[in-house]
Amino acid sequence: MPCVRDDLGDAIDLVEPVRRVVSLVPSLTEALASVDPGALVGVTDWCPDLAEPVTRVRGTKNPDLAVIRALQPDLVVANREENRELDVRRLRAAGVPVWVTVIESVPQAVASIRRLLTALDRAEPQWLGEAERLWCGTPPPARATTVVPIWRDPWMVVGRDTFASDLLARAGLPNVLADAADRYPTLTGIEEVQASGADLVLLPDEPYRFGPDDAAEFTHTPTQLVSGRLVTWYGPSLVEAADVLGRIGRSSE
């Protein structure tokens, strides 16, 4: 039984081979499904639809630990930001190995997924090398500055030390609040969002499902609706994100 270390440096004892995996992170579900969909036996309600039958284990913040234990996974995959430390502790206390990822930048995401796949003894998918080529070089000059709400009532936006901020900077769309004191600052309302100084407000469809009605409320700053998957997910979506985000803001050049 090999001992490996996750992104937190915690020692994880793995059986060989790892055949049964529960993923508590939508991005990692998509990544693992691209290399070995049959290994996934449990995923959250927020994870993408899969070709293979799989048990849904509720949400990222309230997973059904009893259901997860009953699935007898060889490994549970979690993320420090998306999942609760309490759930990780309880699963580990029950003898369930849990691999925790820490992802706050695109290069960190590529390296983390590569380490996980190596620990699982799975082949590296083509998209991972392509994502590294597309995203892990020198960021381009800024085309437009952005602010990215992720919730309303209260209004919350993307701030410092986040994957989304790093991704946007590497897409030429730097987040004006990338150096904010908080990772997800709370603003007083839509006027404060518009007063952030950004050239463009990006409105993703998750975790809050922003739509055309929300965009119409912004009277001073141009808005762009965008797939949340392309802004906050790290996995095969990174290849598509390079194309889609790479076109935003070019009309103003």
Secondary structure, 3 states (H helix, E strand, C coil): CCEEECCCCCEEECCCCCCCEEECCHHHHHHHHCCCHHHEEEECCCCCCCCCCCEECCCCCCCCHHHHHHCCCCEEEEECCCCCHHHHHHHHHCCCCEEEECCCCHHHHHHHHHHHHHHCCCCCCHHHHHHHHHHCCCCCCCCCCEECEEECCCEEECCCCCHHHHHHHHCCCCECCCCCCCCCCEECCHHHHHCCCCCEEEEECCCCCCCHHHHHCCCCCCEEEECHHHHHCCCCHHHHHHHHHHHCCHHHC
